[in-house]
Amino acid sequence: MSKLIETIVNAIEDKKGKDIVSLDLSGFDGAICSHFIVCNADSTTQVCAIAAEVEEQVFEKLGEKVWRIEGQQNGVWVAMDYVDVVVHIFQTELRGFYKLEELWADAPMVKYEYEE
């Protein structure tokens, strides 16, 4: 599991995704997966580029294909389902609007600090 999260976070960092966090949902009954990874980007182009990079790196390094992906058409919020891990890539303003992290405020959170 941690290898998948690490690979996803690295792919997001490679495309300069911002404010990357992972939420551990494994302790919640009824949670749809064990982890959410959330980040944001400043344009629809960057949102789609991050999604493509995540898909490519996870397949290249771990041989796993994304089970389902939604939102690529508009590029404002892409959700990528890797069964145990769901990746949410928001356009910056939309992330602030939906406040996904606040919905899971009790979940243990890891923040990833990107260094250029």
C-alpha positions as CSV (number, residue, x, y, z in Angstrom):
1,M,0.0,0.0,0.0
2,S,2.7,2.5,1.0
3,K,4.5,1.9,-2.3
4,L,1.3,2.9,-4.2
5,I,0.9,6.1,-2.1
6,E,4.6,6.9,-2.6
7,T,4.4,6.4,-6.3
8,I,1.3,8.5,-6.6
9,V,2.8,11.4,-4.5
10,N,6.0,11.3,-6.6
11,A,4.0,11.5,-9.8
12,I,2.0,14.5,-8.5
13,E,5.2,16.2,-7.4
14,D,6.8,15.6,-10.8
15,K,4.0,17.7,-12.3
16,K,4.2,20.3,-9.6
17,G,0.9,19.5,-7.9
18,K,0.3,21.6,-4.8
19,D,-0.8,21.0,-1.2
20,I,-0.5,17.2,-1.4
21,V,-2.1,15.3,1.5
22,S,-3.0,11.7,2.2
23,L,-5.9,10.8,4.5
24,D,-6.0,7.4,6.2
25,L,-9.6,6.3,6.1
26,S,-8.9,2.7,7.2
27,G,-10.3,3.3,10.6
28,F,-13.7,4.4,9.4
29,D,-16.6,2.0,8.9
30,G,-18.2,2.5,5.5
31,A,-15.2,4.3,3.9
32,I,-15.0,3.5,0.2
33,C,-11.2,3.0,0.4
34,S,-8.4,3.0,2.8
35,H,-6.7,6.3,1.6
36,F,-7.5,9.5,-0.2
37,I,-4.7,11.4,-1.8
38,V,-5.7,15.0,-2.5
39,C,-3.8,17.8,-4.4
40,N,-4.6,20.8,-6.5
41,A,-3.3,22.5,-9.6
42,D,-3.7,26.0,-11.1
43,S,-5.2,25.0,-14.5
44,T,-7.2,22.4,-16.2
45,T,-4.2,21.5,-18.3
46,Q,-2.1,20.8,-15.2
47,V,-4.9,18.8,-13.5
48,C,-5.0,16.5,-16.6
49,A,-1.2,16.4,-16.8
50,I,-1.0,15.2,-13.1
51,A,-3.7,12.6,-13.7
52,A,-1.8,11.3,-16.8
53,E,1.5,11.2,-14.9
54,V,0.0,9.3,-11.9
55,E,-1.5,6.8,-14.3
56,E,1.7,6.3,-16.2
57,Q,4.0,6.1,-13.2
58,V,1.8,3.7,-11.2
59,F,1.6,1.4,-14.3
60,E,5.3,1.6,-15.1
61,K,6.6,1.1,-11.5
62,L,3.9,-1.2,-10.0
63,G,2.1,-2.7,-13.0
64,E,-1.2,-1.5,-11.7
65,K,-3.9,0.1,-13.9
66,V,-6.3,2.7,-12.6
67,W,-9.6,0.9,-12.0
68,R,-11.8,3.9,-12.9
69,I,-11.1,7.6,-13.7
70,E,-13.6,10.4,-13.8
71,G,-13.4,14.1,-14.7
72,Q,-10.8,14.1,-17.4
73,Q,-13.2,15.7,-19.8
74,N,-13.4,19.0,-17.9
75,G,-10.2,18.9,-15.9
76,V,-11.5,20.7,-12.9
77,W,-11.7,17.7,-10.6
78,V,-10.2,14.3,-11.6
79,A,-10.9,11.3,-9.4
80,M,-8.7,8.2,-9.9
81,D,-9.7,4.9,-8.3
82,Y,-7.0,2.5,-7.4
83,V,-9.5,0.4,-5.2
84,D,-7.7,1.0,-1.9
85,V,-6.5,4.5,-2.8
86,V,-8.5,7.2,-4.5
87,V,-6.7,10.2,-5.9
88,H,-8.5,13.6,-6.1
89,I,-6.8,16.2,-8.3
90,F,-8.6,19.5,-8.0
91,Q,-8.3,22.8,-9.8
92,T,-7.3,25.1,-6.9
93,E,-10.5,27.1,-6.5
94,L,-12.6,24.0,-6.6
95,R,-10.6,22.3,-3.8
96,G,-11.3,25.3,-1.6
97,F,-15.0,25.0,-2.4
98,Y,-15.4,21.3,-1.7
99,K,-13.1,21.2,1.3
100,L,-12.8,17.4,1.0
101,E,-10.3,17.2,3.9
102,E,-12.8,18.8,6.2
103,L,-15.3,16.1,5.5
104,W,-12.7,13.6,6.9
105,A,-11.3,15.9,9.5
106,D,-10.9,13.0,12.0
107,A,-8.8,11.0,9.6
108,P,-5.0,10.9,10.2
109,M,-3.4,13.2,7.6
110,V,0.1,13.3,6.1
111,K,1.1,16.5,4.3
112,Y,3.8,16.2,1.7
113,E,6.2,19.1,1.4
114,Y,7.4,19.6,-2.2
115,E,11.0,20.8,-2.6
116,E,12.0,22.3,-5.9
